[in-house]
């Protein structure tokens, strides 16, 4: 994500003039571990603004049952990771987490963008701005308004599904135009990106299904969850034109298992081999 694009997105999110965000720096995304037993945290994008504010942004396409836990884990690690033993607490700068979700996280309303902060539960007054969370739900975007601007415009771009939609949005905002140009550049290496994302999706789907089954305490559900997760992964890869041998290599399953899963998926989706 180039500096110009970061400035445009952050300005829209925070409701500021892009010219006031003079500098953003992309910093390493591996969170420092306190000990060898600590879980290693990896963020999609971690940015430091000119005033020292840290902002991490993650985009999640598939439903993630433990998303709240994940968000709190990462923002707390970013916040506490700013100082070392002996450093004064006034060295801690604000941290902002941005979740860009392509699934419904708050089903009780139609609000697509919200800011969450520490508040007094009685009067609603914000206690501190040292930790803030922004949740953007792409599935809740309202019908397009010709006069819309700010973060809604960015959300529509991020939720775009076709070249025509991207080009349409790029004409409305110079920062989004820059983002679209970057997207086109990245698409030149589409094959490598797709293979990486497929591997990551296979891991995410598998782990989420297993965790869900374990939570319910159903031994049979664990095996069923694994089977269904892998079947969906195989199906998506077949849709993307992958051969069964390629799929076997990508997700680390035996060829015979991939063939069985592929046959089940084709049968369920009425696809003739």
Secondary structure, 3 states (H helix, E strand, C coil): CCHHHHHHHHHHHHCCCHHHCCCEEECCCECCCCCCCCCCCECCEEEEECCCCEEEEEEECCCCCCHHHHHHHHHHHHHHCCCCCCCCHHHCCCEEEEEEECCCCCCCCCCCEEEEEEECCCCCCEEEEEEEEEEEEHHHCCCCCCCCCHHHHHHHHHCCCCHHHHHHHHCCCHHHHHHHHHHHHHHHHHHHHHHHHHHHHHHHHHHHHHHHHHHHCCHHHHHHHHHHHHHHHHHHHHHCCCCHHHHHHHHCCCHHHHHHHHHHHHHHCCCCC
